[in-house]
Amino acid sequence: MWHFVLLIACAVAIYLSCEWFVNAVEWLGHRLNVGKMAVGTVLAAFGTALPESVVTLVAVTTGDGEAGKDIGVGAAMGGPLALATVAYAVTGVALLWTRRSRDRARLAAAVPGGSATGADGRGEARGPGAAASEVLTDPAEAARLAKDQRWFLAVFVFKVGLGLVAFAFKPWLGVVFFAVYAVYFWREMSGGDEDGGAGAEIDLEPLKLQPRREVPAGWAVAVQTLATLTVIFFASQLFVHQLDAIGPMIGLPAAVTALLLSPVATELPEIMNAVIWVRQGKTSLALANISGAMMIQATVPSGLGLLFTPWKFDHALIWSGAMTMVAIAYLLATLRAHKLTPVRLAWTGAFYLVFAAGLVVIL
């Protein structure tokens, strides 16, 4: 019983901490004068993914023999899959919910006054169903998101390929993954012109630590950022531990819990960030946060895995890699056709269900 109570308490703590974190990281991006999208792709993504990378480092360097190394490699593969499927799907569902609620409210406001003017202001009230078919990105945003996904896919295919072969200098290729992320980091932090110029304005709410100040002090932004990251880190780890304990209690094999549920749990902060930004109407930041976190998960944990483990994949890990690539191919095709809608985004969750079904057969 206590495991379930702690699980819920950790989820609530993560959500509330993420609300304070996204508030702080927006101000951090403003003070650093970086491009608007870099707030999501780099600052928020790096902050929430750093604790997971530390856990991977500990697992592959000081873990209990081969089991510890397997945990590290599993995390390096499970994280990208959870982001490419579950995180995008939850974001799509959140968009459907918020936009349908918005359209219903506007429709209800139009009817009592006898006006036919709806959400689009063109004399026609949009029904709740319009939210499902509303394209999420303009061509420029779609191109930027597609570029991130192509970067990820190229790195991911390379790292899966390395898991299928063995040769003497393979461990040293881990350094290449760190270099790739360094290039990506530099590109995002210096690419302000692509999203409206460095320091492009975000609709900033007052810093929660200093709600009465129009412009918060730098120390307050730093304290709120670091404090919320600390809470997110420990709450996420406790959440995963409770999930590991609950799995056997409800009859799930340990391998299924480790490969199917734990990756979703470890990516919970990124998912929460996306939901919060969707609720605030900042869809581009929500999508950027996920794509940026995917780049970190494709490089940093993989580099650590290559340096400290044999990096050899079994059938379950190969299956995980295959479904991740299929999910990204689907997303790229949707972006290329400029048809990324909340419903199509939510459908990425189906790939995780396919993965789950295949995993049961494999195990």
KOLLUM-49190 format. One line per field, with one value per residue (C-alpha): residue number from 0; residue in one letter; y, z, x. Coordinates in steps of 0.05 Angstrom, whole numbers, plus 5000, padded with zeros to 4 digits. Layout:
N
k = (NUM, ...)
r = (a, ...)
py = (Y, ...)
pz = (Z, ...)
px = (X, ...)
***
This chain:
363
k = (0, 1, 2, 3, 4, 5, 6, 7, 8, 9, 10, 11, 12, 13, 14, 15, 16, 17, 18, 19, 20, 21, 22, 23, 24, 25, 26, 27, 28, 29, 30, 31, 32, 33, 34, 35, 36, 37, 38, 39, 40, 41, 42, 43, 44, 45, 46, 47, 48, 49, 50, 51, 52, 53, 54, 55, 56, 57, 58, 59, 60, 61, 62, 63, 64, 65, 66, 67, 68, 69, 70, 71, 72, 73, 74, 75, 76, 77, 78, 79, 80, 81, 82, 83, 84, 85, 86, 87, 88, 89, 90, 91, 92, 93, 94, 95, 96, 97, 98, 99, 100, 101, 102, 103, 104, 105, 106, 107, 108, 109, 110, 111, 112, 113, 114, 115, 116, 117, 118, 119, 120, 121, 122, 123, 124, 125, 126, 127, 128, 129, 130, 131, 132, 133, 134, 135, 136, 137, 138, 139, 140, 141, 142, 143, 144, 145, 146, 147, 148, 149, 150, 151, 152, 153, 154, 155, 156, 157, 158, 159, 160, 161, 162, 163, 164, 165, 166, 167, 168, 169, 170, 171, 172, 173, 174, 175, 176, 177, 178, 179, 180, 181, 182, 183, 184, 185, 186, 187, 188, 189, 190, 191, 192, 193, 194, 195, 196, 197, 198, 199, 200, 201, 202, 203, 204, 205, 206, 207, 208, 209, 210, 211, 212, 213, 214, 215, 216, 217, 218, 219, 220, 221, 222, 223, 224, 225, 226, 227, 228, 229, 230, 231, 232, 233, 234, 235, 236, 237, 238, 239, 240, 241, 242, 243, 244, 245, 246, 247, 248, 249, 250, 251, 252, 253, 254, 255, 256, 257, 258, 259, 260, 261, 262, 263, 264, 265, 266, 267, 268, 269, 270, 271, 272, 273, 274, 275, 276, 277, 278, 279, 280, 281, 282, 283, 284, 285, 286, 287, 288, 289, 290, 291, 292, 293, 294, 295, 296, 297, 298, 299, 300, 301, 302, 303, 304, 305, 306, 307, 308, 309, 310, 311, 312, 313, 314, 315, 316, 317, 318, 319, 320, 321, 322, 323, 324, 325, 326, 327, 328, 329, 330, 331, 332, 333, 334, 335, 336, 337, 338, 339, 340, 341, 342, 343, 344, 345, 346, 347, 348, 349, 350, 351, 352, 353, 354, 355, 356, 357, 358, 359, 360, 361, 362)
r = (m, w, h, f, v, l, l, i, a, c, a, v, a, i, y, l, s, c, e, w, f, v, n, a, v, e, w, l, g, h, r, l, n, v, g, k, m, a, v, g, t, v, l, a, a, f, g, t, a, l, p, e, s, v, v, t, l, v, a, v, t, t, g, d, g, e, a, g, k, d, i, g, v, g, a, a, m, g, g, p, l, a, l, a, t, v, a, y, a, v, t, g, v, a, l, l, w, t, r, r, s, r, d, r, a, r, l, a, a, a, v, p, g, g, s, a, t, g, a, d, g, r, g, e, a, r, g, p, g, a, a, a, s, e, v, l, t, d, p, a, e, a, a, r, l, a, k, d, q, r, w, f, l, a, v, f, v, f, k, v, g, l, g, l, v, a, f, a, f, k, p, w, l, g, v, v, f, f, a, v, y, a, v, y, f, w, r, e, m, s, g, g, d, e, d, g, g, a, g, a, e, i, d, l, e, p, l, k, l, q, p, r, r, e, v, p, a, g, w, a, v, a, v, q, t, l, a, t, l, t, v, i, f, f, a, s, q, l, f, v, h, q, l, d, a, i, g, p, m, i, g, l, p, a, a, v, t, a, l, l, l, s, p, v, a, t, e, l, p, e, i, m, n, a, v, i, w, v, r, q, g, k, t, s, l, a, l, a, n, i, s, g, a, m, m, i, q, a, t, v, p, s, g, l, g, l, l, f, t, p, w, k, f, d, h, a, l, i, w, s, g, a, m, t, m, v, a, i, a, y, l, l, a, t, l, r, a, h, k, l, t, p, v, r, l, a, w, t, g, a, f, y, l, v, f, a, a, g, l, v, v, i, l)
py = (5000, 5048, 5037, 5062, 5123, 5141, 5132, 5182, 5230, 5228, 5241, 5302, 5327, 5320, 5358, 5415, 5419, 5420, 5479, 5518, 5492, 5514, 5582, 5588, 5562, 5612, 5668, 5635, 5636, 5709, 5727, 5687, 5721, 5656, 5640, 5623, 5551, 5538, 5547, 5482, 5443, 5458, 5491, 5452, 5388, 5389, 5405, 5347, 5297, 5311, 5271, 5212, 5215, 5215, 5152, 5119, 5139, 5108, 5045, 5031, 5049, 5026, 4980, 4908, 4873, 4857, 4871, 4943, 4952, 4922, 4973, 5029, 5004, 4992, 5063, 5090, 5054, 5059, 5134, 5153, 5104, 5132, 5203, 5187, 5152, 5163, 5235, 5258, 5219, 5251, 5319, 5305, 5284, 5346, 5389, 5357, 5368, 5440, 5461, 5427, 5459, 5527, 5517, 5495, 5556, 5603, 5568, 5573, 5647, 5659, 5625, 5665, 5731, 5706, 5716, 5666, 5689, 5633, 5619, 5641, 5708, 5699, 5695, 5620, 5585, 5527, 5463, 5422, 5375, 5430, 5422, 5352, 5376, 5440, 5438, 5450, 5481, 5533, 5514, 5545, 5510, 5444, 5450, 5463, 5405, 5360, 5380, 5360, 5293, 5280, 5295, 5246, 5192, 5195, 5188, 5135, 5091, 5096, 5076, 5017, 4994, 4995, 4950, 4896, 4892, 4883, 4911, 4934, 5009, 5012, 5040, 5101, 5119, 5141, 5206, 5218, 5219, 5273, 5313, 5307, 5335, 5391, 5411, 5407, 5449, 5502, 5503, 5512, 5564, 5606, 5595, 5651, 5679, 5617, 5629, 5704, 5726, 5714, 5729, 5725, 5741, 5687, 5706, 5707, 5698, 5728, 5684, 5642, 5656, 5731, 5740, 5815, 5833, 5850, 5827, 5776, 5776, 5730, 5693, 5678, 5649, 5605, 5582, 5565, 5527, 5486, 5473, 5447, 5403, 5373, 5356, 5329, 5284, 5253, 5247, 5214, 5163, 5148, 5141, 5090, 5050, 5047, 5025, 4970, 4946, 4949, 4911, 4843, 4858, 4861, 4801, 4835, 4802, 4844, 4846, 4876, 4929, 4947, 4952, 4975, 5018, 5045, 5084, 5120, 5135, 5164, 5209, 5235, 5304, 5317, 5294, 5339, 5398, 5387, 5382, 5446, 5485, 5459, 5482, 5551, 5554, 5546, 5487, 5502, 5500, 5434, 5401, 5431, 5404, 5333, 5337, 5368, 5314, 5261, 5289, 5285, 5214, 5193, 5219, 5227, 5160, 5125, 5154, 5130, 5061, 5054, 5075, 5030, 4970, 4920, 4956, 4892, 4887, 4829, 4818, 4863, 4922, 4912, 4912, 4976, 5010, 4987, 5016, 5081, 5089, 5073, 5125, 5179, 5161, 5170, 5237, 5261, 5240, 5279, 5341, 5338, 5337, 5395, 5354, 5350, 5354, 5335, 5270, 5250, 5267, 5225, 5166, 5159, 5124, 5065, 5049, 5039, 4991, 4953, 4952, 4925, 4869, 4849, 4851, 4802, 4754, 4764, 4754)
pz = (5000, 5018, 4951, 4916, 4962, 4951, 4875, 4874, 4921, 4876, 4814, 4847, 4871, 4802, 4769, 4819, 4815, 4739, 4742, 4782, 4737, 4671, 4703, 4724, 4660, 4618, 4659, 4654, 4578, 4581, 4624, 4581, 4519, 4480, 4426, 4448, 4423, 4457, 4523, 4507, 4466, 4510, 4577, 4598, 4564, 4592, 4662, 4666, 4628, 4669, 4730, 4685, 4654, 4723, 4740, 4676, 4693, 4762, 4734, 4682, 4725, 4795, 4782, 4806, 4751, 4686, 4715, 4729, 4659, 4629, 4667, 4639, 4567, 4576, 4600, 4540, 4494, 4533, 4544, 4470, 4457, 4514, 4489, 4416, 4432, 4502, 4511, 4443, 4453, 4521, 4490, 4435, 4484, 4527, 4465, 4447, 4518, 4524, 4454, 4457, 4525, 4495, 4435, 4478, 4522, 4462, 4431, 4495, 4501, 4430, 4435, 4493, 4459, 4393, 4358, 4307, 4316, 4343, 4358, 4291, 4292, 4219, 4235, 4246, 4312, 4312, 4345, 4394, 4337, 4303, 4355, 4330, 4259, 4277, 4251, 4308, 4271, 4217, 4160, 4196, 4262, 4225, 4189, 4254, 4290, 4230, 4231, 4304, 4289, 4230, 4276, 4327, 4276, 4245, 4314, 4336, 4275, 4285, 4358, 4344, 4289, 4339, 4385, 4331, 4318, 4359, 4345, 4386, 4384, 4392, 4464, 4440, 4394, 4457, 4452, 4384, 4416, 4466, 4408, 4369, 4428, 4436, 4363, 4373, 4437, 4401, 4342, 4387, 4433, 4374, 4328, 4354, 4284, 4267, 4319, 4319, 4344, 4405, 4466, 4427, 4476, 4513, 4550, 4618, 4682, 4746, 4778, 4831, 4881, 4871, 4847, 4860, 4820, 4747, 4733, 4784, 4812, 4780, 4845, 4852, 4782, 4796, 4864, 4837, 4778, 4820, 4877, 4830, 4793, 4859, 4878, 4808, 4812, 4879, 4866, 4799, 4829, 4885, 4833, 4794, 4857, 4876, 4805, 4810, 4875, 4849, 4785, 4818, 4866, 4807, 4772, 4722, 4710, 4731, 4659, 4635, 4689, 4673, 4597, 4592, 4653, 4681, 4618, 4620, 4693, 4682, 4626, 4671, 4682, 4607, 4598, 4655, 4626, 4559, 4592, 4631, 4570, 4531, 4587, 4583, 4507, 4491, 4444, 4408, 4474, 4492, 4427, 4430, 4501, 4478, 4415, 4455, 4509, 4454, 4429, 4498, 4508, 4440, 4456, 4529, 4557, 4493, 4500, 4571, 4551, 4496, 4542, 4601, 4573, 4515, 4482, 4454, 4442, 4454, 4418, 4466, 4455, 4380, 4381, 4423, 4372, 4313, 4343, 4360, 4288, 4262, 4308, 4285, 4212, 4223, 4256, 4200, 4147, 4183, 4190, 4117, 4096, 4144, 4177, 4249, 4287, 4360, 4337, 4294, 4351, 4399, 4352, 4367, 4431, 4388, 4372, 4446, 4450, 4391, 4427, 4490, 4451, 4417, 4482, 4514, 4456, 4460, 4535)
px = (5000, 5056, 5088, 5026, 5020, 5093, 5084, 5027, 5064, 5126, 5084, 5052, 5120, 5150, 5092, 5094, 5170, 5166, 5118, 5170, 5226, 5196, 5181, 5254, 5284, 5245, 5275, 5343, 5338, 5317, 5377, 5425, 5395, 5388, 5338, 5268, 5270, 5337, 5300, 5264, 5316, 5376, 5363, 5301, 5321, 5392, 5367, 5317, 5362, 5425, 5401, 5385, 5454, 5485, 5445, 5470, 5541, 5535, 5503, 5557, 5617, 5599, 5539, 5535, 5576, 5541, 5473, 5492, 5520, 5457, 5415, 5458, 5451, 5377, 5367, 5406, 5358, 5293, 5296, 5294, 5238, 5195, 5206, 5193, 5127, 5098, 5122, 5096, 5031, 5018, 5032, 4983, 4929, 4943, 4936, 4870, 4844, 4865, 4845, 4777, 4765, 4784, 4738, 4680, 4688, 4689, 4630, 4590, 4608, 4584, 4516, 4482, 4495, 4467, 4533, 4559, 4629, 4673, 4745, 4772, 4735, 4710, 4637, 4635, 4638, 4686, 4663, 4705, 4725, 4765, 4820, 4837, 4853, 4889, 4961, 5010, 5069, 5078, 5127, 5187, 5173, 5160, 5226, 5263, 5231, 5244, 5317, 5322, 5290, 5337, 5397, 5369, 5354, 5424, 5457, 5408, 5418, 5493, 5488, 5442, 5490, 5547, 5507, 5506, 5581, 5644, 5714, 5774, 5767, 5690, 5693, 5731, 5673, 5637, 5676, 5643, 5574, 5596, 5625, 5559, 5520, 5571, 5559, 5483, 5488, 5529, 5482, 5420, 5451, 5476, 5416, 5372, 5359, 5320, 5267, 5260, 5328, 5369, 5329, 5264, 5208, 5170, 5107, 5142, 5103, 5132, 5185, 5150, 5205, 5197, 5125, 5123, 5185, 5177, 5248, 5274, 5344, 5395, 5407, 5333, 5330, 5391, 5364, 5295, 5326, 5375, 5325, 5271, 5322, 5343, 5271, 5257, 5320, 5304, 5229, 5242, 5289, 5240, 5184, 5225, 5241, 5167, 5150, 5203, 5171, 5099, 5114, 5124, 5066, 5018, 5049, 5095, 5163, 5223, 5248, 5182, 5183, 5255, 5246, 5174, 5155, 5220, 5240, 5173, 5183, 5252, 5226, 5169, 5200, 5205, 5133, 5110, 5147, 5112, 5043, 5055, 5077, 5017, 4971, 5004, 4994, 5068, 5064, 5129, 5168, 5134, 5155, 5225, 5235, 5220, 5264, 5321, 5316, 5318, 5384, 5414, 5388, 5416, 5486, 5507, 5482, 5504, 5574, 5578, 5552, 5604, 5661, 5643, 5604, 5612, 5552, 5524, 5449, 5403, 5337, 5297, 5344, 5344, 5268, 5269, 5315, 5272, 5208, 5242, 5265, 5195, 5164, 5213, 5202, 5127, 5138, 5184, 5134, 5079, 5123, 5144, 5071, 5056, 5002, 5025, 4959, 4943, 4911, 4970, 5018, 4976, 4981, 5056, 5034, 5011, 5084, 5098, 5039, 5069, 5135, 5102, 5067, 5132, 5170, 5123, 5136, 5212, 5216)
***
